[in-house]
């Protein structure tokens, strides 16, 4: 590919990180309420703001009234760990993984919790495992959207309504951009730093009735740290799900989350958020379909993410390099785009195959992605010319 001129148009916002993600259009720090800053999170105003965040989450995400919603420590990781340490062990578990975060949950189940009956169902980056191999008489832990591979489950049709085990779903890069079937999901976790572009360090834990029943009838064999404890004297601690958090949250982060939820509600709620993410991802998918040098890491179009779009460089000369050379080429492209101020933080995740990862969630504007894609051509051609000179 010959060298090409730099494009004339730049994205208005070059923030395409997969977490923390871009702020929503029109966001302003000055617009956030400050009334509760400096107040206890357990004061009436503090609890009211936390409860408002929970109520808006239910409304925008369309969570049924049967499910509890709690704000918990340590981002999505904390929420998943809380669920696994509190709920697993009552029966065998199938751990389903196809990228790094799912693999991390496998490690926790096998090496940390040391569960005696943990079965692993895995697939390499770019593919889904055989979902028909999952045994739903057992508990099941899986990610809805593979943040580091760009591969998602198309829907929840693989989960039977009459399952005996619990389904524990890490939905952190899917919530607010993909439709979650809460009737099929007993536990859902996410962090608001993803699709809504909130600040980090806080997670959300959603429990269905079957998960609550397990909590109130099952006591794990291992001790639980205080920040993982969801029950007291055999009963669910209901306060966690009404604004009484387990540990001290950042009320500024809470206000930021509320602001994002109100923006989402004003936009049209979940339908509008999904439509924006679909349109955004479509810009990249159309670009990739018209270029021979780049491909979607997700092999099956039905499983391609509309948030964390992961791309592989498949040019013959580049793919013919050794692993270190391929990684250096991709990092060179990322560095070029960063220096030009047109795309920040778009390198593939450190454990994933070399390439690009571009966030397309609802807070990103399609016009920014349309401005970005000519720069991808430019960065590839420029890096390719450098490769030829080095040879």
C-alpha positions in Angstrom: 0.0 0.0 0.0 1.6 3.3 -1.0 2.1 6.2 1.4 -1.0 8.4 1.6 -1.5 12.0 2.7 -2.8 12.7 6.2 -6.5 13.1 6.3 -7.9 16.6 6.7 -10.6 15.8 9.3 -9.9 14.8 12.8 -12.3 13.3 15.4 -13.8 15.9 17.8 -13.1 13.4 20.6 -10.2 11.0 20.2 -11.2 9.0 23.2 -11.7 5.4 22.0 -10.5 3.6 25.2 -12.3 0.5 26.2 -12.4 1.5 29.8 -12.7 4.1 31.3 -14.7 5.0 28.2 -15.5 8.3 26.6 -17.8 10.7 28.4 -21.2 11.3 26.9 -21.7 14.1 24.4 -22.2 17.4 26.3 -20.6 16.1 29.5 -19.3 18.8 31.9 -17.7 18.4 35.3 -19.2 21.8 36.2 -22.7 20.4 35.5 -22.5 17.7 38.3 -24.3 18.5 41.5 -22.1 19.0 44.5 -24.6 19.1 47.4 -23.6 15.7 48.8 -19.9 16.2 48.4 -18.3 16.3 51.9 -21.4 14.6 53.3 -21.6 11.1 54.7 -22.8 8.5 52.1 -25.0 7.3 55.0 -26.7 10.7 55.4 -30.2 11.0 54.1 -29.1 13.0 51.0 -26.2 10.6 50.4 -28.5 7.5 50.5 -31.1 9.2 48.4 -28.5 9.9 45.6 -27.3 6.3 45.7 -30.9 5.1 45.6 -31.6 7.3 42.7 -28.6 5.8 40.8 -30.1 2.3 41.5 -33.6 3.4 40.4 -32.3 5.0 37.2 -30.2 1.9 36.5 -33.4 -0.2 36.7 -35.3 2.1 34.4 -32.7 2.6 31.7 -31.4 -1.0 31.7 -34.9 -2.4 32.0 -34.2 -4.6 35.0 -37.3 -6.4 36.2 -38.7 -5.6 39.6 -37.9 -9.2 40.8 -34.1 -8.4 40.6 -32.2 -6.5 43.3 -29.6 -3.9 42.2 -26.7 -3.0 44.4 -23.7 -0.7 44.1 -20.6 -2.5 45.3 -16.8 -1.9 45.6 -14.0 -2.5 43.2 -15.6 -2.1 39.8 -16.9 -5.1 37.8 -14.1 -7.2 39.1 -15.4 -6.7 42.7 -18.9 -7.5 41.7 -18.0 -10.8 39.9 -15.7 -11.8 42.8 -18.5 -11.1 45.3 -20.9 -13.3 43.3 -18.4 -16.2 42.8 -17.1 -16.2 46.4 -20.7 -16.0 47.9 -22.6 -18.3 45.6 -20.4 -21.0 44.2 -19.7 -24.4 45.8 -23.2 -25.6 46.2 -23.0 -27.6 43.0 -20.6 -28.1 40.2 -19.8 -25.2 38.0 -19.1 -24.7 34.3 -16.6 -21.9 33.7 -17.0 -20.6 30.1 -14.3 -18.4 28.7 -13.1 -17.1 25.3 -10.9 -14.1 26.3 -8.7 -12.8 29.2 -11.4 -11.7 31.7 -13.3 -14.9 31.4 -10.0 -16.8 31.8 -9.4 -14.8 34.9 -12.7 -16.1 36.4 -11.5 -19.6 35.5 -8.3 -19.1 37.5 -10.3 -17.8 40.5 -12.6 -20.8 40.5 -9.8 -23.4 40.1 -6.8 -21.9 41.8 -8.2 -19.5 44.4 -11.6 -21.0 45.4 -10.2 -24.5 44.6 -13.6 -25.7 43.7 -13.6 -29.5 43.5 -16.0 -29.7 40.6 -15.2 -26.9 38.2 -15.3 -27.7 34.5 -13.7 -25.4 31.9 -15.3 -24.7 28.5 -13.0 -22.5 26.5 -12.3 -21.1 23.0 -9.4 -19.1 21.5 -9.6 -15.4 20.8 -12.0 -14.7 17.9 -14.5 -17.5 18.6 -17.2 -18.6 21.0 -17.0 -22.0 22.7 -19.5 -24.7 22.0 -22.4 -23.3 24.1 -24.3 -26.5 23.6 -21.6 -28.2 25.8 -22.7 -26.2 28.9 -24.5 -28.3 31.5 -27.2 -26.1 33.1 -27.8 -28.5 35.9 -24.6 -26.9 37.1 -23.8 -23.3 37.9 -22.4 -21.4 35.0 -20.1 -18.4 34.9 -19.5 -16.5 31.6 -19.0 -13.1 30.1 -21.7 -11.8 27.8 -19.3 -9.7 25.8 -15.6 -10.5 25.6 -14.1 -7.1 26.1 -10.6 -8.2 25.0 -11.7 -10.3 22.0 -14.7 -8.5 20.6 -16.7 -11.7 20.7 -20.2 -11.7 22.4 -23.0 -14.2 22.7 -25.7 -13.2 20.2 -28.5 -13.7 22.7 -29.6 -15.9 25.7 -31.3 -18.6 23.7 -28.6 -21.1 24.8 -29.7 -20.8 28.4 -32.8 -23.0 29.3 -35.6 -21.4 31.3 -35.8 -24.6 33.5 -32.1 -24.6 34.4 -31.2 -26.0 37.8 -27.9 -24.1 38.4 -27.3 -20.4 38.6 -26.1 -18.3 35.6 -23.5 -15.7 36.7 -22.9 -13.2 33.9 -20.1 -10.7 33.7 -21.8 -8.1 31.4 -19.5 -5.2 32.0 -18.9 -4.2 28.3 -22.4 -5.3 27.3 -24.8 -3.5 29.7 -26.4 -0.5 28.2 -25.4 -1.4 24.6 -26.7 -5.0 24.2 -30.0 -6.5 25.3 -29.6 -8.7 28.4 -32.2 -11.3 29.1 -32.7 -11.0 32.8 -35.1 -13.9 33.0 -32.2 -16.1 31.9 -29.6 -14.4 34.1 -29.5 -15.0 37.9 -26.5 -12.7 38.5 -25.4 -9.8 36.3 -22.4 -7.6 37.0 -21.0 -4.5 35.3 -19.1 -1.3 36.0 -20.4 2.1 35.0 -17.0 3.1 33.5 -17.8 1.2 30.4 -20.8 1.9 28.1 -22.0 5.0 30.1 -18.5 6.4 30.5 -18.7 6.8 34.3 -15.7 7.1 36.6 -14.0 3.9 37.9 -13.8 1.9 41.1 -17.5 1.0 41.5 -19.4 -2.0 40.4 -23.0 -3.0 40.0 -24.4 -6.3 41.2 -27.8 -7.4 40.0 -29.4 -10.5 41.7 -32.4 -12.4 40.5 -34.7 -14.4 42.9 -32.8 -17.7 42.4 -29.5 -16.1 43.4 -31.1 -14.6 46.5 -32.5 -18.0 47.4 -29.0 -19.5 47.1 -27.5 -16.8 49.3 -30.1 -17.5 52.0 -29.8 -21.3 51.9 -26.1 -21.8 51.2 -23.0 -21.0 53.3 -19.7 -21.3 51.5 -17.0 -23.4 53.2 -14.5 -20.5 53.0 -14.4 -17.3 55.0 -15.8 -14.2 53.2 -14.1 -10.8 53.5 -16.4 -8.1 54.8 -16.8 -6.4 51.4 -18.1 -9.7 50.0 -20.8 -10.4 52.6 -24.3 -10.1 51.2 -26.1 -11.8 54.0 -26.5 -11.4 57.8 -27.9 -14.2 60.0 -28.9 -16.1 56.9 -30.9 -13.3 55.3 -30.0 -10.9 52.4 -28.8 -7.5 53.6 -31.5 -5.6 51.8 -29.9 -2.2 52.5 -27.1 -2.9 50.0 -29.8 -2.8 47.3 -31.4 0.4 48.4 -28.4 2.7 48.7 -26.6 1.5 51.8 -23.3 0.5 50.3 -20.9 -2.0 51.9 -18.0 0.5 51.9 -17.6 4.2 51.3 -18.3 5.1 47.7 -17.1 8.3 45.9 -20.2 10.5 45.8 -18.6 12.4 43.0 -18.5 9.2 41.0 -22.1 8.5 41.9 -23.1 11.9 40.7 -21.2 11.3 37.4 -23.1 8.0 37.0 -26.5 9.6 37.7 -25.6 12.3 35.1 -24.8 9.6 32.5 -28.0 7.7 33.3 -30.1 10.9 32.9 -28.4 11.6 29.6 -29.2 8.0 28.5 -32.8 8.4 29.7 -33.2 11.7 27.8 -31.8 10.1 24.7 -34.5 7.4 24.7 -33.2 4.8 27.1 -31.9 1.4 26.2 -33.3 1.3 22.7 -31.4 4.5 21.8 -28.2 3.3 23.5 -28.3 0.0 21.6 -29.0 1.8 18.3 -26.1 4.2 18.9 -23.6 1.4 19.6 -24.9 -0.6 16.6 -24.4 2.4 14.3 -21.0 3.1 15.7 -19.8 -0.5 15.3 -21.3 -0.4 11.8 -18.9 2.3 10.8 -15.9 0.1 11.7 -17.4 -3.0 10.3 -18.1 -1.3 6.9 -14.5 0.0 6.9 -13.0 -3.4 7.6 -15.2 -5.1 4.9 -13.7 -2.8 2.3 -10.0 -3.2 3.3 -7.8 -6.2 2.6 -5.3 -5.4 5.3 -7.5 -5.5 8.3 -10.1 -8.0 9.7 -12.4 -8.4 12.6 -11.0 -10.6 15.2 -14.4 -12.1 15.8 -14.8 -14.7 13.0 -18.6 -15.0 13.0 -20.4 -11.8 12.2 -23.3 -12.9 14.5 -20.9 -12.8 17.5 -19.2 -9.4 16.8 -19.3 -6.9 19.6 -20.9 -3.5 19.1 -18.8 -2.0 21.9 -15.2 -3.4 22.1 -14.5 -3.9 18.4 -11.2 -5.9 18.1 -9.3 -5.8 14.8 -6.4 -7.9 13.4 -3.9 -6.7 10.9 -4.0 -9.4 8.2 -1.8 -7.9 5.5 0.4 -10.7 4.1 3.7 -9.0 4.9 2.7 -8.1 8.4 1.1 -11.4 9.3 4.3 -13.1 8.0 6.3 -11.4 10.7 7.0 -13.3 14.0 4.9 -12.5 17.0 7.2 -9.7 18.2 7.2 -8.1 14.8 3.4 -8.2 14.5 3.1 -6.6 17.9 5.6 -3.9 17.1 3.8 -3.1 13.9 0.4 -2.7 15.7 2.0 -0.7 18.5 3.6 1.5 15.8 0.2 2.3 14.3 -1.2 3.0 17.7 1.7 5.3 18.5 1.3 7.2 15.3 -2.4 7.8 15.9 -1.8 8.9 19.5 0.9 11.4 18.4 -1.5 12.9 15.9 -4.1 13.3 18.6 -6.7 11.4 16.6 -7.1 8.1 18.6 -6.1 7.4 22.2 -5.7 4.0 23.9 -6.7 1.8 20.9 -4.1 -0.9 21.2 -5.2 -4.5 21.7 -5.4 -5.8 25.3 -2.0 -7.0 26.5 -3.1 -10.7 26.6 -4.9 -10.6 23.2 -3.5 -11.1 19.7 -1.7 -8.0 18.3 -4.0 -5.5 16.7 -6.4 -2.7 17.5 -9.3 -2.4 19.9 -11.7 0.6 19.3 -14.5 1.3 21.6 -17.9 2.0 19.9 -20.2 2.3 22.9 -23.1 4.7 23.1 -21.1 7.7 24.4 -19.0 7.7 21.2 -20.2 9.8 18.3 -20.5 8.0 14.9 -19.1 11.2 13.3 -15.9 10.7 15.3 -15.5 7.1 14.0 -16.2 8.3 10.5 -13.4 10.8 10.9 -11.1 8.1 12.4 -11.2 5.4 9.8 -9.2 7.3 7.1 -6.5 7.8 9.7 -6.4 4.0 10.1 -5.5 3.7 6.4 -2.9 6.5 6.9 -1.3 4.9 9.9 -1.2 1.5 8.3 0.4 2.9 5.1 2.9 4.9 7.1 3.9 2.0 9.3 4.1 -0.3 6.2 6.5 2.2 4.6 8.7 2.1 7.7 8.7 -1.7 7.6 9.9 -1.7 4.0 12.7 0.8 4.9 13.8 -1.3 7.7 14.0 -4.3 5.5 
